[in-house]
Amino acid sequence: MKKQTVLKSTMAGIFALGASMAAQNAFAVPDAPQTWEKCAGVSLAGKNDCGALDGSHQCAGQAKDNMLDTEWIYIPEGTCTKIGGLVKATKPAK
């Protein structure tokens, strides 16, 4: 009888450890990007980063419509073309 209790306790501990490790990995933060792309044509209205490429305005959050080629956001390098944007420039992460 005592052998079964020890075995059950051991198994419960192993399962708890495994669940704890799985949960920790599920919420892990990915590595920070090394380079950012200025990606045009993917930002939503009012969600652009900085001024328009055509000079129509000089501030963030001024995009009048979704997905305009003149409005851009910074995203991790290698992402822009995957989501249908146009890479206008890159810059190293700080």
Sequence and secondary structure as in RCSB ss.txt:
>XXXX:A:sequence
MKKQTVLKSTMAGIFALGASMAAQNAFAVPDAPQTWEKCAGVSLAGKNDCGALDGSHQCAGQAKDNMLDTEWIYI
PEGTCTKIGGLVKATKPAK
>XXXX:A:secstr
 HHHHHHHHHHHHHHHHHHHHHHHHHT      SEEEEEES   TT   SS TTSS  STT   STT TT EEEE
ETT TGGGT EEEEEEE  
